[in-house]
Amino acid sequence: MVQDANTAQKHSEALVQGLARGEPVDSHQVITALTEADLSFRTLLEVRTRLIEAYQEIQRMQV
């Protein structure tokens, strides 16, 4: 999951840099890659948040 988010981020970054350099990059492809990277990152953050919440809930349990 982390690897997927990282790969999406690197791909979108490469496309944005190519667009900034004036290379022939489809702007629709850049927007799609940026959206994919954003969604992957948000999903990763949500999983992290839920794991932390679950851990905190376990910590509150009385043995």
Order of alpha helices (4+ residues) and beta strands (2+ residues): alpha-alpha
